[in-house]
C-alpha cells in the first residue's frame, strides 16, 4: 500500500466510497464521496499526540473486539496514510458538544471539526472491483456455541489478532477471559460453510488451511498444549497444501471427523460436545480456548455497489463473472472487471492470479487507441418509438437512454421523447426488443425482415 501511495501514476482515495458510476467502457464518470476525517491531512504530521491525550476509548474494530482504541485513531499501524481520523459517532465533541482535547494539544493545528464530506468526480477507462468479503455472523445462527456468554469462544480472525505481534496481546496466545495461556485448544471448522440449514451451502475454501496454520502455531508457541480439530472433510487442493496439513498432524494435532453439538462451561473451562463419526462415539473435550473457522460471505455493501457499478450478483450475493471458464474476471458490463473474494471464496494465490488477470485485461484495453465492439447491438426506429421507455427498465446494462427528437407536425416543430441506445454499453442481449410493444427496437442483423428472409431461404 505504501508503494501504491508513493507511485506517481496512482491516486489513492482512502476513507471514501463510490457513489455513482456513469458512462461506458473507456469513458466512465465516477463520483466518489470523500468522507470527512475532521483532521486536515495536509497539516497533520502523524505525531500521535492527539490519540495519546484523547479521553474516549471504544472497542477496536480492527482487533475484532479484543482491544480498545481512541475516538481519534489510526485504524492499524500500517495504515496509509498514517494519519488519524475522528470517529464522530463516539467523539465527545460531536456527541456532547464539548471536549476539544485533540484540538488543544495538536501542535500542527490540524484538527478541523467543521470539515465536511466532499464529492469528487473522476473520469476513468476501466473499473476493477476488489472489495473483498465479510465473515459469516455465526453468533446469530449457532447459539449453541455460546456467543456473548463465553469470551473464550472466538473466530479464526480473532485468533489471528491474538497471534499477531501488533495485536492486543503482542503475539502471545492468551485466553480473552483471564489472559492465561490455554493448554487445550479446540478448532471447529465449517461454521456457516456447507450448511444449507443455518449457514451457506458452499465451501469457503480457506478454512481447512488456515485452521491447520492456527493449529501449527499453537503447537509451536505452546509446546505442551493439546490441539483438537473437528472437521467435516479435509479439503487441501492447493500446491503443498496436503503436505502442510500432514505436517500439522505429525506435530500432534488431533483431527476428529464430526460436528460439534454444544459448548457449555464447567469451572474455568469449556466442554465441547461432539461426535467422532469414524469411531462412532460421542466426544467431550474440556477446552481452554475454542476457535471457530467461519464462512466467507459477500461484503455488506456488495448489493449496493452492484447497483452503482451495474453488475450482477449470484444466488449467494457474490459478484457474477461473465463466464466462469472463458471470461472469469469480466462482468456483464464492459470495462468492469473482478478480482479477489468479491467474486467468490478464494485464497491468496487464487486472488493474486485473478488480480493479475484483471490487470492484464485493463492493460490490453488501454494498449490501443480504438476498440472494436460487437456490431450486433440494438437500434431504435424513432419514427415508431412512443417514448414509454419500457425498454430502459428491462435493460440489464443500462444502455437505454432518454432522448428527444424534433418533428414537424401541422406546420409546427415539436419535440418528443424517444429511446436511444448507448453503443458503448449495449451488449446485444435483446431484452429491449422483447419489451418494446411498438416494435421500435431491433437488433442489427436480427430484424424481423432479416429473420424471415433466412427462413424463406431455408424453406425454398
VEXFI-312434 format. One record per residue (C-alpha): residue number from 1; x, y, z. Coordinates in nm, 4 decimals, padded with zeros to 6 digits. Layout:
BEGIN
<r NUM, <X, Y, Z>>
...
This chain:
BEGIN
<r 1, <00.0000, 00.0000, 00.0000>>
<r 2, <00.2882, 00.2365, 00.0735>>
<r 3, <00.4330, 00.1676, -00.2722>>
<r 4, <00.0932, 00.2410, -00.4283>>
<r 5, <00.0605, 00.5658, -00.2330>>
<r 6, <00.4044, 00.6809, -00.3484>>
<r 7, <00.3578, 00.5867, -00.7155>>
<r 8, <00.3270, 00.8975, -00.9357>>
<r 9, <00.0547, 00.7419, -01.1516>>
<r 10, <-00.1658, 00.6169, -00.8668>>
<r 11, <-00.4140, 00.8321, -00.6766>>
<r 12, <-00.5452, 00.6830, -00.3523>>
<r 13, <-00.8835, 00.7834, -00.2131>>
<r 14, <-00.8842, 00.6467, 00.1404>>
<r 15, <-01.1842, 00.6742, 00.3724>>
<r 16, <-01.4010, 00.7144, 00.0629>>
<r 17, <-01.6731, 00.5285, -00.1247>>
<r 18, <-01.8072, 00.5219, -00.4796>>
<r 19, <-02.1499, 00.6830, -00.5007>>
<r 20, <-02.2241, 00.6873, -00.8717>>
<r 21, <-02.0884, 00.5412, -01.1944>>
<r 22, <-02.1964, 00.6692, -01.5341>>
<r 23, <-02.0716, 00.6205, -01.8868>>
<r 24, <-01.9249, 00.3196, -02.0591>>
<r 25, <-01.6022, 00.1360, -02.1291>>
<r 26, <-01.3204, 00.3820, -02.1863>>
<r 27, <-01.5325, 00.6705, -02.0599>>
<r 28, <-01.6633, 00.6086, -01.7076>>
<r 29, <-01.7541, 00.9082, -01.4920>>
<r 30, <-01.7163, 00.8047, -01.1267>>
<r 31, <-01.8482, 01.0100, -00.8355>>
<r 32, <-01.6543, 00.9475, -00.5132>>
<r 33, <-01.7596, 01.0607, -00.1667>>
<r 34, <-01.4541, 01.1568, 00.0348>>
<r 35, <-01.5713, 01.1309, 00.3948>>
<r 36, <-01.4796, 01.3988, 00.6441>>
<r 37, <-01.1909, 01.2914, 00.8669>>
<r 38, <-01.2122, 01.6038, 01.0854>>
<r 39, <-00.8332, 01.6102, 01.0506>>
<r 40, <-00.6537, 01.8214, 00.7894>>
<r 41, <-00.4052, 01.5735, 00.6452>>
<r 42, <-00.2147, 01.8493, 00.4684>>
<r 43, <-00.1164, 01.9821, 00.8131>>
<r 44, <-00.1087, 01.6621, 01.0194>>
<r 45, <00.2347, 01.5120, 01.0825>>
<r 46, <00.1094, 01.1884, 01.2397>>
<r 47, <00.2895, 01.2602, 01.5670>>
<r 48, <00.0273, 01.0761, 01.7744>>
<r 49, <-00.0232, 01.3410, 02.0426>>
<r 50, <-00.3957, 01.3629, 01.9723>>
<r 51, <-00.4815, 00.9972, 02.0310>>
<r 52, <-00.2488, 00.9747, 02.3293>>
<r 53, <-00.4425, 01.2534, 02.5034>>
<r 54, <-00.7921, 01.1554, 02.3826>>
<r 55, <-01.0037, 01.0542, 02.6865>>
<r 56, <-01.2568, 00.8421, 02.4952>>
<r 57, <-01.1964, 00.4702, 02.4485>>
<r 58, <-01.4081, 00.2444, 02.2266>>
<r 59, <-01.3859, -00.1145, 02.1071>>
<r 60, <-01.1335, -00.1638, 01.8265>>
<r 61, <-01.2912, -00.2941, 01.5068>>
<r 62, <-00.9513, -00.3920, 01.3697>>
<r 63, <-00.8861, -00.6153, 01.6709>>
<r 64, <-01.2422, -00.7503, 01.6484>>
<r 65, <-01.3405, -00.6522, 01.9998>>
<r 66, <-01.0241, -00.7875, 02.1640>>
<r 67, <-00.8780, -00.4444, 02.2294>>
<r 68, <-00.9610, -00.0758, 02.2596>>
<r 69, <-00.8867, 00.2333, 02.0542>>
<r 70, <-00.9412, 00.6069, 02.0969>>
<r 71, <-01.2103, 00.8236, 01.9356>>
<r 72, <-00.9330, 00.9770, 01.7243>>
<r 73, <-00.7212, 00.6969, 01.5886>>
<r 74, <-00.5247, 00.5262, 01.3138>>
<r 75, <-00.7045, 00.2034, 01.2285>>
<r 76, <-00.3867, -00.0098, 01.2234>>
<r 77, <-00.0092, 00.0540, 01.2313>>
<r 78, <00.0452, 00.0089, 00.8562>>
<r 79, <-00.2478, 00.2305, 00.7504>>
<r 80, <-00.1963, 00.4579, 00.4502>>
<r 81, <-00.1940, 00.7490, 00.5014>>
<r 82, <-00.0553, 00.7025, 00.8523>>
<r 83, <-00.2627, 00.9874, 00.9898>>
<r 84, <-00.5651, 00.9785, 01.2212>>
<r 85, <-00.9375, 01.0171, 01.1684>>
<r 86, <-01.2020, 01.1201, 01.4215>>
<r 87, <-01.4826, 00.8735, 01.4902>>
<r 88, <-01.7766, 01.1135, 01.5024>>
<r 89, <-02.0112, 00.8535, 01.6484>>
<r 90, <-01.8043, 00.8323, 01.9670>>
<r 91, <-01.6120, 01.1610, 01.9840>>
<r 92, <-01.7426, 01.3741, 02.2728>>
<r 93, <-01.7063, 01.6889, 02.0658>>
<r 94, <-01.9703, 01.5568, 01.8263>>
<r 95, <-02.1891, 01.3584, 02.0682>>
<r 96, <-02.1950, 01.6065, 02.3593>>
<r 97, <-02.0623, 01.9256, 02.2042>>
<r 98, <-01.7753, 01.9551, 02.4482>>
<r 99, <-01.4226, 01.8183, 02.4765>>
<r 100, <-01.1818, 01.9507, 02.2147>>
<r 101, <-00.8785, 01.7917, 02.3789>>
<r 102, <-00.7258, 01.6799, 02.0489>>
<r 103, <-00.7644, 02.0284, 01.9023>>
<r 104, <-00.5956, 02.1845, 02.2050>>
<r 105, <-00.2941, 01.9529, 02.2065>>
<r 106, <-00.2351, 01.9267, 01.8296>>
<r 107, <00.0951, 02.1079, 01.7584>>
<r 108, <00.0151, 02.1363, 01.3863>>
<r 109, <-00.3393, 02.2726, 01.4395>>
<r 110, <-00.4692, 02.0022, 01.2064>>
<r 111, <-00.7976, 01.9280, 01.3876>>
<r 112, <-01.0980, 02.0632, 01.1947>>
<r 113, <-01.4355, 01.9813, 01.3478>>
<r 114, <-01.6150, 02.1688, 01.0673>>
<r 115, <-01.4764, 01.9526, 00.7884>>
<r 116, <-01.7468, 01.8098, 00.5585>>
<r 117, <-01.7740, 01.5297, 00.3049>>
<r 118, <-01.6567, 01.6122, -00.0469>>
<r 119, <-01.7811, 01.4787, -00.3792>>
<r 120, <-01.5025, 01.4096, -00.6272>>
<r 121, <-01.5588, 01.3288, -00.9933>>
<r 122, <-01.3055, 01.1224, -01.1855>>
<r 123, <-01.3028, 01.0012, -01.5449>>
<r 124, <-01.1616, 00.6508, -01.5885>>
<r 125, <-01.1405, 00.3992, -01.8682>>
<r 126, <-01.1932, 00.0783, -01.6705>>
<r 127, <-01.3012, -00.0337, -01.3244>>
<r 128, <-01.1641, -00.3249, -01.1197>>
<r 129, <-01.3900, -00.4293, -00.8315>>
<r 130, <-01.1889, -00.5876, -00.5478>>
<r 131, <-01.3973, -00.5238, -00.2360>>
<r 132, <-01.3207, -00.8496, -00.0551>>
<r 133, <-01.5554, -01.0339, 00.1782>>
<r 134, <-01.7021, -01.0411, 00.5275>>
<r 135, <-01.7225, -01.3220, 00.7815>>
<r 136, <-02.0427, -01.5141, 00.8429>>
<r 137, <-02.2247, -01.3882, 01.1530>>
<r 138, <-02.2135, -01.7231, 01.3291>>
<r 139, <-02.3363, -01.5819, 01.6582>>
<r 140, <-02.6880, -01.5444, 01.5181>>
<r 141, <-02.7097, -01.8942, 01.3745>>
<r 142, <-02.5073, -02.1050, 01.6174>>
<r 143, <-02.6311, -02.0091, 01.9624>>
<r 144, <-02.5211, -02.3471, 02.0944>>
<r 145, <-02.1620, -02.2238, 02.0674>>
<r 146, <-02.2270, -01.9589, 02.3327>>
<r 147, <-02.1595, -01.6285, 02.1629>>
<r 148, <-02.1691, -01.3417, 02.4119>>
<r 149, <-02.1714, -01.5812, 02.7059>>
<r 150, <-01.8307, -01.7408, 02.6657>>
<r 151, <-01.5493, -01.4952, 02.5852>>
<r 152, <-01.3138, -01.7860, 02.5149>>
<r 153, <-01.5123, -01.8850, 02.2041>>
<r 154, <-01.3561, -01.6771, 01.9267>>
<r 155, <-01.3399, -01.6702, 01.5476>>
<r 156, <-01.0374, -01.7580, 01.3371>>
<r 157, <-00.9801, -01.3915, 01.2552>>
<r 158, <-00.9794, -01.3046, 01.6254>>
<r 159, <-00.7193, -01.5776, 01.6754>>
<r 160, <-00.5112, -01.4097, 01.4031>>
<r 161, <-00.5156, -01.0862, 01.6014>>
<r 162, <-00.4151, -01.2674, 01.9215>>
<r 163, <-00.1292, -01.4348, 01.7389>>
<r 164, <-00.0090, -01.1174, 01.5662>>
<r 165, <00.2846, -00.9238, 01.7079>>
<r 166, <00.0918, -00.5965, 01.6660>>
<r 167, <-00.2238, -00.7445, 01.8202>>
<r 168, <-00.3765, -00.6802, 02.1626>>
<r 169, <-00.1588, -00.9456, 02.3322>>
<r 170, <00.1655, -00.8705, 02.1489>>
<r 171, <00.1599, -01.2033, 01.9648>>
<r 172, <00.1006, -01.4217, 02.2708>>
<r 173, <-00.1852, -01.6722, 02.2523>>
<r 174, <-00.3870, -01.5888, 02.5638>>
<r 175, <-00.7444, -01.6513, 02.6714>>
<r 176, <-00.9604, -01.3370, 02.6367>>
<r 177, <-01.1388, -01.4134, 02.9653>>
<r 178, <-00.8430, -01.4139, 03.2051>>
<r 179, <-00.5279, -01.3596, 02.9982>>
<r 180, <-00.3929, -01.7062, 03.0769>>
<r 181, <-00.2159, -01.9315, 02.8294>>
<r 182, <-00.4504, -02.2056, 02.7014>>
<r 183, <-00.3339, -02.5654, 02.7314>>
<r 184, <-00.6179, -02.7276, 02.5362>>
<r 185, <-00.7423, -02.5608, 02.2187>>
<r 186, <-01.0336, -02.6872, 02.0086>>
<r 187, <-01.0826, -02.5754, 01.6487>>
<r 188, <-01.4235, -02.6178, 01.4836>>
<r 189, <-01.4333, -02.5984, 01.1056>>
<r 190, <-01.7195, -02.5257, 00.8641>>
<r 191, <-01.9055, -02.2890, 01.0983>>
<r 192, <-02.1522, -02.1494, 00.8471>>
<r 193, <-01.9989, -02.3259, 00.5457>>
<r 194, <-02.1580, -02.6318, 00.3837>>
<r 195, <-02.4672, -02.5883, 00.5992>>
<r 196, <-02.7826, -02.5235, 00.3985>>
<r 197, <-02.9989, -02.5010, 00.7118>>
<r 198, <-02.8138, -02.2466, 00.9259>>
<r 199, <-02.5430, -02.1088, 00.7012>>
<r 200, <-02.4247, -02.1283, 00.3412>>
<r 201, <-02.4233, -02.4276, 00.1093>>
<r 202, <-02.0833, -02.3540, -00.0428>>
<r 203, <-01.7342, -02.4350, 00.0854>>
<r 204, <-01.5314, -02.1294, 00.1879>>
<r 205, <-01.2103, -02.2920, 00.0565>>
<r 206, <-00.9700, -02.1264, 00.3011>>
<r 207, <-01.0858, -02.2711, 00.6351>>
<r 208, <-00.9007, -02.6048, 00.6178>>
<r 209, <-00.5669, -02.4411, 00.5547>>
<r 210, <-00.5852, -02.1529, 00.7982>>
<r 211, <-00.7104, -02.3899, 01.0689>>
<r 212, <-00.4069, -02.6109, 01.0029>>
<r 213, <-00.1894, -02.2999, 01.0261>>
<r 214, <-00.3506, -02.1976, 01.3551>>
<r 215, <-00.3066, -02.5478, 01.4976>>
<r 216, <00.0596, -02.5406, 01.3961>>
<r 217, <00.1067, -02.2001, 01.5609>>
<r 218, <-00.0474, -02.3176, 01.8883>>
<r 219, <00.1774, -02.6243, 01.8983>>
<r 220, <00.4778, -02.4104, 01.8106>>
<r 221, <00.4185, -02.1378, 02.0711>>
<r 222, <00.2782, -02.3635, 02.3439>>
<r 223, <00.4717, -02.6933, 02.3107>>
<r 224, <00.2875, -02.8687, 02.5941>>
<r 225, <-00.0571, -02.7829, 02.4561>>
<r 226, <-00.3143, -03.0209, 02.3110>>
<r 227, <-00.4952, -02.9317, 01.9895>>
<r 228, <-00.8181, -03.0867, 01.8600>>
<r 229, <-00.9782, -03.0099, 01.5232>>
<r 230, <-01.3404, -03.1006, 01.4464>>
<r 231, <-01.3955, -03.1238, 01.0719>>
<r 232, <-01.6412, -03.2470, 00.8093>>
<r 233, <-01.3893, -03.3146, 00.5312>>
<r 234, <-01.0295, -03.2108, 00.4712>>
<r 235, <-01.0024, -03.0070, 00.1521>>
<r 236, <-00.6439, -02.9166, 00.0618>>
<r 237, <-00.6316, -02.8785, -00.3186>>
<r 238, <-00.3574, -02.6156, -00.3451>>
<r 239, <00.0126, -02.6627, -00.4083>>
<r 240, <00.1838, -02.8071, -00.0974>>
<r 241, <-00.1420, -02.7782, 00.0985>>
<r 242, <-00.1725, -03.1507, 00.1689>>
<r 243, <00.1877, -03.1631, 00.2866>>
<r 244, <00.1273, -02.8773, 00.5300>>
<r 245, <-00.1846, -03.0447, 00.6682>>
<r 246, <00.0059, -03.3724, 00.7217>>
<r 247, <00.2858, -03.1794, 00.8903>>
<r 248, <00.0335, -03.0379, 01.1396>>
<r 249, <-00.0989, -03.3886, 01.2090>>
<r 250, <00.2539, -03.5205, 01.2652>>
<r 251, <00.3207, -03.2333, 01.5060>>
<r 252, <00.0404, -03.3595, 01.7267>>
<r 253, <-00.2869, -03.2015, 01.6167>>
<r 254, <-00.5739, -03.4485, 01.6647>>
<r 255, <-00.8310, -03.4357, 01.3856>>
<r 256, <-01.1828, -03.5585, 01.4711>>
<r 257, <-01.4290, -03.6110, 01.1882>>
<r 258, <-01.7643, -03.4870, 01.3145>>
<r 259, <-01.9720, -03.1883, 01.4156>>
<r 260, <-01.9947, -03.0113, 01.7492>>
<r 261, <-02.3427, -03.0059, 01.9015>>
<r 262, <-02.2912, -02.7940, 02.2114>>
<r 263, <-02.0438, -02.5932, 02.4163>>
<r 264, <-02.1022, -02.5293, 02.7855>>
<r 265, <-01.8870, -02.4023, 03.0762>>
<r 266, <-01.7502, -02.6186, 03.3526>>
<r 267, <-01.5322, -02.4375, 03.6030>>
<r 268, <-01.2882, -02.2170, 03.4152>>
<r 269, <-01.3019, -02.4378, 03.1049>>
<r 270, <-01.5437, -02.5002, 02.8195>>
<r 271, <-01.6739, -02.8502, 02.7494>>
<r 272, <-01.7051, -02.9182, 02.3773>>
<r 273, <-01.9580, -03.1909, 02.2961>>
<r 274, <-01.9306, -03.3525, 01.9558>>
<r 275, <-01.9224, -03.6801, 01.7696>>
<r 276, <-01.6461, -03.8833, 01.6069>>
<r 277, <-01.8147, -04.0339, 01.3019>>
<r 278, <-01.5144, -04.2533, 01.2175>>
<r 279, <-01.5190, -04.4261, 01.5573>>
<r 280, <-01.8949, -04.3930, 01.6005>>
<r 281, <-01.8913, -04.2443, 01.9509>>
<r 282, <-01.9660, -03.9241, 02.1399>>
<r 283, <-01.6747, -03.6975, 02.2288>>
<r 284, <-01.6396, -03.4484, 02.5144>>
<r 285, <-01.3304, -03.2290, 02.5435>>
<r 286, <-01.2554, -02.9816, 02.8220>>
<r 287, <-01.1042, -02.6862, 02.6373>>
<r 288, <-00.9410, -02.3633, 02.7464>>
<r 289, <-00.9991, -02.1919, 02.4115>>
<r 290, <-01.2369, -02.2651, 02.1204>>
<r 291, <-01.1664, -02.1235, 01.7738>>
<r 292, <-01.4320, -02.1237, 01.5006>>
<r 293, <-01.3499, -02.1299, 01.1293>>
<r 294, <-01.6359, -01.9151, 00.9995>>
<r 295, <-01.7649, -01.8938, 00.6444>>
<r 296, <-01.6731, -01.6275, 00.3918>>
<r 297, <-01.9747, -01.4229, 00.2792>>
<r 298, <-02.0162, -01.1233, 00.0453>>
<r 299, <-01.9322, -00.7840, 00.1907>>
<r 300, <-02.2237, -00.5946, 00.3433>>
<r 301, <-02.2155, -00.3274, 00.0727>>
<r 302, <-02.1970, -00.5742, -00.2183>>
<r 303, <-02.5567, -00.5316, -00.3351>>
<r 304, <-02.5341, -00.1537, -00.3150>>
<r 305, <-02.2093, -00.1470, -00.5123>>
<r 306, <-02.3532, -00.3868, -00.7710>>
<r 307, <-02.6359, -00.1416, -00.8370>>
<r 308, <-02.3971, 00.1534, -00.8542>>
<r 309, <-02.1500, -00.0105, -01.0923>>
<r 310, <-02.4114, -00.2018, -01.2899>>
<r 311, <-02.3000, -00.5616, -01.2385>>
<r 312, <-02.4831, -00.8768, -01.1343>>
<r 313, <-02.4617, -01.0946, -00.8247>>
<r 314, <-02.5112, -01.4697, -00.7925>>
<r 315, <-02.7508, -01.6546, -00.5623>>
<r 316, <-02.5089, -01.6155, -00.2717>>
<r 317, <-02.4555, -01.2423, -00.3202>>
<r 318, <-02.1058, -01.2543, -00.4727>>
<r 319, <-02.0394, -01.0548, -00.7898>>
<r 320, <-02.1005, -01.2601, -01.1008>>
<r 321, <-01.8487, -01.3045, -01.3795>>
<r 322, <-01.9468, -01.3088, -01.7481>>
<r 323, <-01.8486, -01.6738, -01.7900>>
<r 324, <-01.6975, -01.8987, -01.5208>>
<r 325, <-01.4447, -02.0544, -01.7604>>
<r 326, <-01.3948, -01.8277, -02.0609>>
<r 327, <-01.4347, -01.4824, -01.9002>>
<r 328, <-01.3699, -01.5354, -01.5282>>
<r 329, <-01.2595, -01.1782, -01.4487>>
<r 330, <-01.5036, -00.9873, -01.6701>>
<r 331, <-01.8572, -00.8800, -01.5808>>
<r 332, <-02.1723, -00.8208, -01.7803>>
<r 333, <-02.0735, -00.4527, -01.8022>>
<r 334, <-01.7899, -00.3995, -02.0483>>
<r 335, <-01.4896, -00.2369, -01.8845>>
<r 336, <-01.5715, -00.3588, -01.5321>>
<r 337, <-01.3531, -00.6428, -01.4011>>
<r 338, <-01.3424, -00.8532, -01.0835>>
<r 339, <-01.0558, -00.9553, -00.8577>>
<r 340, <-01.0436, -01.1494, -00.5346>>
<r 341, <-01.3012, -01.2835, -00.2930>>
<r 342, <-01.5725, -01.0389, -00.4009>>
<r 343, <-01.6338, -01.2836, -00.6877>>
<r 344, <-01.6384, -01.5903, -00.4622>>
<r 345, <-01.4412, -01.7549, -00.1801>>
<r 346, <-01.0736, -01.7968, -00.2659>>
<r 347, <-00.7324, -01.7990, -00.1028>>
<r 348, <-00.4386, -01.5645, -00.1526>>
<r 349, <-00.2728, -01.7417, -00.4522>>
<r 350, <-00.6019, -01.7508, -00.6431>>
<r 351, <-00.6714, -01.3888, -00.5528>>
<r 352, <-00.3305, -01.2760, -00.6780>>
<r 353, <-00.3755, -01.4746, -01.0003>>
<r 354, <-00.7181, -01.3240, -01.0631>>
<r 355, <-00.5944, -00.9731, -00.9842>>
<r 356, <-00.3094, -01.0210, -01.2315>>
<r 357, <-00.5579, -01.1381, -01.4949>>
<r 358, <-00.7792, -00.8337, -01.4353>>
<r 359, <-00.4745, -00.6057, -01.4634>>
<r 360, <-00.3766, -00.7729, -01.7903>>
<r 361, <-00.7280, -00.7172, -01.9257>>
<r 362, <-00.7089, -00.3481, -01.8391>>
<r 363, <-00.3619, -00.3151, -01.9952>>
<r 364, <-00.4865, -00.4821, -02.3130>>
<r 365, <-00.7786, -00.2412, -02.3191>>
<r 366, <-00.5515, 00.0628, -02.2903>>
<r 367, <-00.2905, -00.0651, -02.5353>>
<r 368, <-00.4813, 00.0508, -02.8439>>
<r 369, <-00.6316, 00.3815, -02.9491>>
<r 370, <-00.9533, 00.2311, -03.0822>>
<r 371, <-01.1656, -00.0527, -02.9563>>
<r 372, <-01.3672, -00.2963, -03.1633>>
<r 373, <-01.7212, -00.3594, -03.0420>>
<r 374, <-01.9802, -00.6130, -03.1459>>
<r 375, <-02.1901, -00.4563, -03.4241>>
<r 376, <-02.4923, -00.6709, -03.3366>>
<r 377, <-02.6462, -00.4214, -03.0962>>
<r 378, <-02.9903, -00.2695, -03.0587>>
<r 379, <-03.1135, 00.0150, -03.2762>>
<r 380, <-03.4198, 00.2352, -03.2306>>
<r 381, <-03.6601, 00.3400, -03.5040>>
<r 382, <-03.7514, 00.6829, -03.3669>>
<r 383, <-04.0484, 00.7068, -03.6027>>
<r 384, <-04.2132, 00.4127, -03.4249>>
<r 385, <-04.0898, 00.4831, -03.0700>>
<r 386, <-04.3577, 00.6240, -02.8377>>
<r 387, <-04.1129, 00.7201, -02.5639>>
<r 388, <-04.2598, 00.4869, -02.2998>>
<r 389, <-03.9038, 00.3817, -02.2044>>
<r 390, <-04.0174, 00.0336, -02.1043>>
<r 391, <-03.7001, -00.0853, -02.2748>>
<r 392, <-03.4932, 00.1229, -02.0327>>
<r 393, <-03.6494, -00.0532, -01.7351>>
<r 394, <-03.5575, -00.4019, -01.8592>>
<r 395, <-03.2064, -00.3304, -01.9917>>
<r 396, <-02.9543, -00.5088, -01.7643>>
<r 397, <-02.6652, -00.2994, -01.8986>>
<r 398, <-02.8246, 00.0454, -01.8555>>
<r 399, <-02.7667, 00.1042, -02.2254>>
<r 400, <-03.1036, 00.2681, -02.2987>>
<r 401, <-03.1133, 00.6430, -02.2513>>
<r 402, <-03.3793, 00.9086, -02.2786>>
<r 403, <-03.3507, 01.1335, -02.5840>>
<r 404, <-03.5597, 01.3876, -02.7732>>
<r 405, <-03.6273, 01.4280, -03.1442>>
<r 406, <-03.7715, 01.7246, -03.3309>>
<r 407, <-04.0601, 01.6712, -03.5723>>
<r 408, <-04.2742, 01.8984, -03.7835>>
<r 409, <-04.6430, 01.8410, -03.7143>>
<r 410, <-04.9112, 02.0652, -03.8647>>
<r 411, <-04.6609, 02.3298, -03.9583>>
<r 412, <-04.5090, 02.3370, -03.6083>>
<r 413, <-04.1833, 02.1904, -03.4828>>
<r 414, <-04.2352, 01.9851, -03.1687>>
<r 415, <-04.0037, 01.7771, -02.9556>>
<r 416, <-04.0923, 01.4359, -02.8218>>
<r 417, <-03.9230, 01.1740, -02.6055>>
<r 418, <-03.7738, 00.8611, -02.7609>>
<r 419, <-03.5364, 00.5874, -02.6527>>
<r 420, <-03.1720, 00.5976, -02.7549>>
<r 421, <-02.9115, 00.3197, -02.7407>>
<r 422, <-02.5663, 00.3849, -02.5965>>
<r 423, <-02.3447, 00.1794, -02.8260>>
<r 424, <-02.0698, 00.1678, -02.5656>>
<r 425, <-02.2925, -00.0111, -02.3152>>
<r 426, <-02.5201, -00.2283, -02.5290>>
<r 427, <-02.4252, -00.5968, -02.5336>>
<r 428, <-02.6902, -00.7088, -02.7816>>
<r 429, <-02.8840, -00.9274, -02.5378>>
<r 430, <-03.2203, -00.8465, -02.6979>>
<r 431, <-03.4178, -00.7843, -02.3785>>
<r 432, <-03.5330, -00.4454, -02.5059>>
<r 433, <-03.6674, -00.5878, -02.8324>>
<r 434, <-03.8965, -00.8196, -02.6388>>
<r 435, <-04.0241, -00.5417, -02.4110>>
<r 436, <-04.0999, -00.2928, -02.6898>>
<r 437, <-04.4733, -00.3100, -02.7665>>
<r 438, <-04.4411, -00.0883, -03.0730>>
<r 439, <-04.1656, -00.2969, -03.2298>>
<r 440, <-03.9462, 00.0116, -03.2457>>
<r 441, <-03.6269, -00.1650, -03.1316>>
<r 442, <-03.4469, -00.4355, -03.3241>>
<r 443, <-03.1067, -00.5989, -03.3048>>
<r 444, <-02.8850, -00.5257, -03.6009>>
<r 445, <-02.8690, -00.8378, -03.8096>>
<r 446, <-03.1778, -00.9823, -03.6425>>
<r 447, <-03.4660, -00.7661, -03.7605>>
<r 448, <-03.7961, -00.9341, -03.8439>>
<r 449, <-03.7304, -00.8874, -04.2149>>
<r 450, <-03.3842, -01.0445, -04.1909>>
<r 451, <-03.5064, -01.3400, -03.9864>>
<r 452, <-03.7962, -01.4044, -04.2254>>
<r 453, <-03.5572, -01.3852, -04.5200>>
<r 454, <-03.3399, -01.6523, -04.3562>>
<r 455, <-03.6421, -01.8760, -04.3046>>
<r 456, <-03.7512, -01.8271, -04.6651>>
<r 457, <-03.4032, -01.9161, -04.7879>>
<r 458, <-03.4048, -02.2360, -04.5831>>
<r 459, <-03.7517, -02.3378, -04.6944>>
<r 460, <-03.7051, -02.2793, -05.0644>>
